[in-house]
Amino acid sequence: MITETKHNQLARWIEHRATGLSVKLDSYIEKVEKHSIETMDHEKKIELLINAALENIDEASPDWSYLAARFYLDKLYSSAARTRNYDSSLKYGSFYELIKTLTINGIYSTDIFTKYSEEEIREFEDIIQPERDLHFTYLGLHTLATRYLATDFDKNVFELPQERWMIIAMYLMQNEHPEKRSQLVKEAYWALSNLYMTVATPTLANAGKTHGQLSSCFIDTVDDSLQSIYDSNTDIAKLSKNGGGIGVYMGKVRARGSDIKGFKGMSSGVVPWIKQLNNIAVSVDQLGTRKGAIAVYLDIWHRDIESFLDLKLNNGDDRMRAHDIFIGVTLPDYFMEQVETRGDWYLLDPHEVRQVMGYSLEDFYDEGKGQGTWRKKYQECVEANLSLTKKVPAIDLMKRIMKSQLESGTPFMFYRDEVNRQNSNSHNGIIYCSNLCTEITQNQSATEFIEEFMEQDGSIIKKYKSGDYVVCNLSSINLGKAVPANVLERLIKIQVRMLDNVIDINTLPIKQAELTNRKYRAIGLGTFGWHHLLAVKGIKWETQAAVDYADELYEKIAYLTIQNSMDLSKEKGRYPAFEGSKWSTGAYFTEKGYTDNKWTSLKDSVKKSGIRNAYLMAVAPNSTTAMIAGSTASIDPVFKPFYYEEKKDFKIPVTAPEIDHHTYDIYRRSAYIVDQRWSIKQNAARQKHIDQSISFNFYVPNTIKASILLDLHLQAWREGLKTTYYVRSTSNDVEECEWCQS
């Protein structure tokens, strides 16, 4: 009789948590009871229930992930109640007391407690909705809980998911006008807690806390001097420590064999300096959570490009390798033309070009397709017969690029002419390269050392002329949830404001980044959940309908983003470098072909009122935040309809979101199966509407023919992509991969 009672209690408890889910519980309950569950303590009982639920996940039974998440929530609620001393049946304790405790303990920034009254905080507590915790899959909740929720220094659970969303909302809105601040906090909480959007990982991790900064991406431009190289190393180490991903442009640094102060052949080139950056990536990790992440870019005409392209290979002289950095190559149109026609290519030393020709080749680009200043300057350099010039077949360099890509996934591709032609702030500079994830394209320049002098009190002062040190602040729309819910207009309005506020709240570890951040006020509003959205809409990947939908949807997102940045400029002022930009002249809209009445009206409003942010949109990889939000990463196809997400500390089964008999056929054509040519077409359609760039991966088998991979790169360049990210290859047999054999 006692056993029967315990059986019924357990069954009712599990059934209650499974409310609304499509899971068959009889065999599950039977299975867990075999483990003498009634004798276990609460934590072990929860672990058993979670693991047993995870074992049932497959394409036909995705809801087991939500049941496992609900058991995990029980664990979180119990842990938080224990550390915060409240009844766990309440799920959430006092929000005000949480803020007070974590502020006193040095976990939360004092800004929250000083800028918001107790009355306001208790008002926000009343609108926290614990039932929104049920939106999480197990993978999403586990990721959020183990990486991002605030704990004390002993890793005891304090903060719960809805409190993290509310803290982010409060922190980002702290400087808004008191009359409307409360409503803005509520709107931001609505957007985050419904998983309609996510903030970037640094913002998710650090908003409201005493340590770390909020921006994702930085790009440094290294000048050709010892001072600049070592100053950059210091700056990059500081950013790495604070959680930033860094792109580094090395194209100005002289090549191997170049002269130093007139002494011929003395330079060791860029490779030794890149190896130093490799050491920084390894040794200056991000508070122990992950190693530093640095991508180095070099021009395809740089004399050291061949050794650069070998940096990631697993064979050869290891003294010439840098396995822990990522590499990217900047490519002018003329190089791609020479690859197509199997023409020659010339490698040059940037230092010799400056000394002999009197200009820097990297400071120019081709203003038109097939014509422009850069190729004229390049031809001048070739005809000058400079001493370090080397002739190579263009196709040989392309082969080296593709060999490295199939072995290491890199180099990333940066199509510099297209990027600079589309630069909305070309009046104020040039773009040399992208960032770690290839979605950021903003004006760059090196910081110049001016002088060093000693004050009378013995202090030593160094003076610099600050360059444009690129910073970008990211967040992403969850297309799979926000578009079906028809909330884009409401969402993007609050999202643009949240992103803009990051600029003023953030504490950046280097001053030139802070100056650039305020000069351009750049944001990167992006998206994830594209494959999720296609599945929900019933649109197959390899169709013109998918291409057309990308064109239509991203035009709408672009319009709303520009409109809201313009509205914000009326309230708070335009970005300082606005005058002379393509926003101020209207050229941005003309070049995009935005000619209907709606766009013409917006163009006139922007010209008159200004715009708050110089750069607006960028689609990042956002795989981690997409996992938290229960959707598909970025604009990528799913890896498989069912797979295991593996990290060093877990292996969790995952299904594609909202997978059922309606959506399975669309998910079945997964990453290594879909025709990559259709992926390029989709990306070209959305790139038209995005002022920066897109983290766009190729998914190919290791057995792909070189000619097919080459055709993909040529198609990406021809169709106007600005960048491509990884070439992700697999050695496994790829079912139904017809496209890569053609």
JOKACOR-V830717 format. One record per residue. N is the residue number from 1. SS is DSSP state (H for helix, E for strand, L for the rest). Layout:
N;SS, N;SS
This chain:
1;L, 2;H, 3;H, 4;H, 5;H, 6;H, 7;H, 8;H, 9;H, 10;H, 11;H, 12;H, 13;H, 14;H, 15;H, 16;H, 17;H, 18;L, 19;L, 20;L, 21;L, 22;L, 23;L, 24;L, 25;L, 26;H, 27;H, 28;H, 29;H, 30;H, 31;H, 32;H, 33;H, 34;L, 35;L, 36;L, 37;H, 38;H, 39;H, 40;L, 41;L, 42;H, 43;H, 44;H, 45;H, 46;H, 47;H, 48;H, 49;H, 50;H, 51;H, 52;H, 53;H, 54;H, 55;L, 56;L, 57;L, 58;L, 59;L, 60;L, 61;L, 62;L, 63;L, 64;H, 65;H, 66;H, 67;H, 68;H, 69;H, 70;H, 71;H, 72;H, 73;H, 74;H, 75;H, 76;H, 77;H, 78;H, 79;H, 80;H, 81;H, 82;H, 83;H, 84;H, 85;L, 86;L, 87;L, 88;H, 89;H, 90;H, 91;L, 92;L, 93;L, 94;L, 95;H, 96;H, 97;H, 98;H, 99;H, 100;H, 101;H, 102;H, 103;H, 104;H, 105;L, 106;L, 107;L, 108;E, 109;L, 110;H, 111;H, 112;H, 113;H, 114;H, 115;H, 116;L, 117;L, 118;H, 119;H, 120;H, 121;H, 122;H, 123;H, 124;H, 125;H, 126;H, 127;H, 128;L, 129;L, 130;H, 131;H, 132;H, 133;H, 134;H, 135;H, 136;L, 137;L, 138;H, 139;H, 140;H, 141;H, 142;H, 143;H, 144;H, 145;H, 146;H, 147;H, 148;L, 149;L, 150;L, 151;E, 152;L, 153;L, 154;L, 155;L, 156;L, 157;E, 158;L, 159;L, 160;L, 161;H, 162;H, 163;H, 164;H, 165;H, 166;H, 167;H, 168;H, 169;H, 170;H, 171;H, 172;H, 173;L, 174;L, 175;L, 176;L, 177;L, 178;H, 179;H, 180;H, 181;H, 182;H, 183;H, 184;H, 185;H, 186;H, 187;H, 188;H, 189;H, 190;H, 191;H, 192;H, 193;H, 194;L, 195;L, 196;L, 197;E, 198;E, 199;E, 200;L, 201;H, 202;H, 203;H, 204;H, 205;H, 206;H, 207;L, 208;L, 209;E, 210;L, 211;L, 212;L, 213;L, 214;L, 215;L, 216;L, 217;E, 218;E, 219;E, 220;E, 221;E, 222;L, 223;L, 224;L, 225;L, 226;H, 227;H, 228;H, 229;H, 230;H, 231;H, 232;H, 233;H, 234;H, 235;H, 236;H, 237;H, 238;H, 239;H, 240;H, 241;H, 242;L, 243;L, 244;L, 245;E, 246;E, 247;E, 248;E, 249;E, 250;L, 251;L, 252;L, 253;L, 254;L, 255;L, 256;E, 257;L, 258;L, 259;L, 260;E, 261;L, 262;L, 263;E, 264;L, 265;L, 266;L, 267;L, 268;E, 269;L, 270;L, 271;H, 272;H, 273;H, 274;H, 275;H, 276;H, 277;H, 278;H, 279;H, 280;H, 281;H, 282;H, 283;H, 284;L, 285;L, 286;L, 287;L, 288;L, 289;L, 290;L, 291;L, 292;L, 293;E, 294;E, 295;E, 296;E, 297;E, 298;E, 299;E, 300;L, 301;L, 302;E, 303;L, 304;L, 305;H, 306;H, 307;H, 308;H, 309;H, 310;L, 311;L, 312;L, 313;L, 314;L, 315;L, 316;L, 317;L, 318;H, 319;H, 320;H, 321;L, 322;L, 323;L, 324;L, 325;L, 326;E, 327;E, 328;E, 329;E, 330;E, 331;E, 332;L, 333;H, 334;H, 335;H, 336;H, 337;H, 338;H, 339;H, 340;H, 341;H, 342;L, 343;L, 344;E, 345;E, 346;E, 347;E, 348;E, 349;L, 350;H, 351;H, 352;H, 353;H, 354;H, 355;H, 356;H, 357;H, 358;L, 359;L, 360;L, 361;H, 362;H, 363;H, 364;L, 365;L, 366;L, 367;L, 368;E, 369;L, 370;L, 371;E, 372;L, 373;H, 374;H, 375;H, 376;H, 377;H, 378;H, 379;H, 380;H, 381;H, 382;H, 383;H, 384;L, 385;L, 386;L, 387;L, 388;L, 389;L, 390;E, 391;E, 392;E, 393;E, 394;H, 395;H, 396;H, 397;H, 398;H, 399;H, 400;H, 401;H, 402;H, 403;H, 404;H, 405;H, 406;H, 407;H, 408;H, 409;L, 410;L, 411;L, 412;E, 413;E, 414;E, 415;E, 416;H, 417;H, 418;H, 419;H, 420;H, 421;H, 422;L, 423;L, 424;L, 425;L, 426;H, 427;H, 428;H, 429;L, 430;E, 431;L, 432;L, 433;L, 434;L, 435;L, 436;L, 437;L, 438;L, 439;L, 440;L, 441;L, 442;L, 443;L, 444;E, 445;L, 446;L, 447;L, 448;E, 449;E, 450;E, 451;E, 452;E, 453;E, 454;E, 455;L, 456;L, 457;L, 458;L, 459;L, 460;E, 461;E, 462;E, 463;E, 464;E, 465;E, 466;L, 467;L, 468;L, 469;L, 470;E, 471;E, 472;E, 473;E, 474;E, 475;E, 476;E, 477;E, 478;E, 479;H, 480;H, 481;H, 482;H, 483;L, 484;L, 485;L, 486;L, 487;L, 488;H, 489;H, 490;H, 491;H, 492;H, 493;H, 494;H, 495;H, 496;H, 497;H, 498;H, 499;H, 500;H, 501;H, 502;H, 503;H, 504;H, 505;H, 506;L, 507;L, 508;L, 509;L, 510;L, 511;H, 512;H, 513;H, 514;H, 515;H, 516;H, 517;H, 518;H, 519;H, 520;H, 521;L, 522;L, 523;E, 524;E, 525;E, 526;E, 527;E, 528;E, 529;L, 530;H, 531;H, 532;H, 533;H, 534;H, 535;H, 536;H, 537;H, 538;L, 539;L, 540;L, 541;L, 542;L, 543;L, 544;H, 545;H, 546;H, 547;H, 548;H, 549;H, 550;H, 551;H, 552;H, 553;H, 554;H, 555;H, 556;H, 557;H, 558;H, 559;H, 560;H, 561;H, 562;H, 563;H, 564;H, 565;H, 566;H, 567;H, 568;H, 569;H, 570;H, 571;H, 572;H, 573;L, 574;L, 575;L, 576;L, 577;L, 578;L, 579;L, 580;L, 581;L, 582;H, 583;H, 584;H, 585;H, 586;L, 587;H, 588;H, 589;H, 590;H, 591;H, 592;H, 593;L, 594;L, 595;L, 596;L, 597;H, 598;H, 599;H, 600;H, 601;H, 602;H, 603;H, 604;H, 605;H, 606;H, 607;H, 608;H, 609;H, 610;L, 611;L, 612;L, 613;L, 614;L, 615;L, 616;L, 617;E, 618;L, 619;E, 620;L, 621;L, 622;L, 623;H, 624;H, 625;H, 626;H, 627;H, 628;H, 629;L, 630;L, 631;L, 632;L, 633;L, 634;L, 635;L, 636;L, 637;L, 638;L, 639;L, 640;L, 641;L, 642;E, 643;E, 644;E, 645;E, 646;E, 647;E, 648;L, 649;L, 650;E, 651;E, 652;E, 653;E, 654;E, 655;E, 656;L, 657;L, 658;L, 659;L, 660;L, 661;L, 662;L, 663;L, 664;H, 665;H, 666;H, 667;H, 668;H, 669;L, 670;L, 671;L, 672;L, 673;L, 674;L, 675;L, 676;H, 677;H, 678;H, 679;H, 680;H, 681;H, 682;H, 683;H, 684;H, 685;H, 686;H, 687;H, 688;L, 689;L, 690;L, 691;L, 692;L, 693;L, 694;E, 695;L, 696;L, 697;L, 698;E, 699;E, 700;E, 701;E, 702;L, 703;L, 704;L, 705;L, 706;H, 707;H, 708;H, 709;H, 710;H, 711;H, 712;H, 713;H, 714;H, 715;H, 716;H, 717;H, 718;H, 719;L, 720;L, 721;L, 722;L, 723;E, 724;E, 725;L, 726;L, 727;E, 728;E, 729;E, 730;E, 731;L, 732;L, 733;L, 734;L, 735;L, 736;L, 737;L, 738;L, 739;H, 740;H, 741;H, 742;L
